[in-house]
Amino acid sequence: MTILTRYIAKAYLKMLSLCLGSFLTIYLVVDFMEKVSRFTRAGASWKHLALFFITKIPEMIIDAAPLAVLMATLLTLGTLSLTSELTAIRSCGVSLFRISLPILVISVLMSLGVLAIGEFVLPKSFAQRTYIQEVLIQKKSPSAFFRQQNIWFREEGTVLRASLFEPARNELKGITLWELQPETGEPLKRTEADMALLGPKGWVFRDVTVRQFSGGEITATQKYRELPVQLQLKPADLKTLGKFSDSMSLVELARYCRKLRASGYDPTRYVTQMHSRISMPFGCAVMAFLGIPFALRGGRSSGIAFGVGLSIGVGFLYVMVNSVIISVGQVGLLPPVVAAWATNFIFFVAGAWLSLTIDN
């Protein structure tokens, strides 16, 4: 590693740390101001509040990393240009590619680090944060919870299992409901249904098969097109503990998609989220690649105001475009892989076009 490479890498790492720390601080302050009054009204202690925001830091890092990389790229090169160091380096015959290489390498490493955080840290922190918010702070019942691939709900004398919950439609799919004898726990009745909808009067099971048990043996079987069932299960609990992709690793998410497909359900939404979990971290590398020609085109006029303003504008555009395309992919209008990588591709092409307009 040459002296020039170490110098640029050191300057970039300092600026990246400063930008990422600034974004995390702003994120924490805004989120704290938004939630603190609501949580304190619910009776939350300061310990629970602290734990909640600590467990949210991995998600904040993932969200802020692309914007921090872009701003650090613009500010680093803008500062070198403003102090004429960039001009001096280029006058020695050093190419722009050589100057930019340490920034590109660090941004790729940053992408891999964010991917690792999303894979190994985020699922655990997400689950802990959900438990802190719903059970410790909002005092909701912990009787409804998600296991690896199934929804389970327990109340006195009954156990319900469902394969999938669709919050938008208040719809359960792949349901099995056991009614148990309170003293011995032996099954009295097993109700199986393809789906259940929440209506004004409660849950309604559809395409139902009911089996009566006595002494561990089936004594009667009945089938119904629709069957009202009294459950204490609330849709708010299911929406809160819904199957979010952030609560699963990529391996678990891929397994969950295969299970949904094998069960006859459409896994497009989760497949899109899975590919998005892979593509989003590499937005860091794309932002660095896009920021380099922006900073070099600005010349000596580039400065702190230019870097901050441009990075916020480009970052907002990136998030908006990505959200729209991912939403289109989740409803099946685009293939999941295309929807997940389209935004990175668009901004990469923009960066490549800008790079071609710069004199080496």
Summary of the structure (lengths in Angstrom):
residues: 360
radius of gyration: 26.3
end to end distance: 22.1
largest distance: 91.3
contacts: 1127
relative contact order: 0.12
helix: 63%
strand: 18%
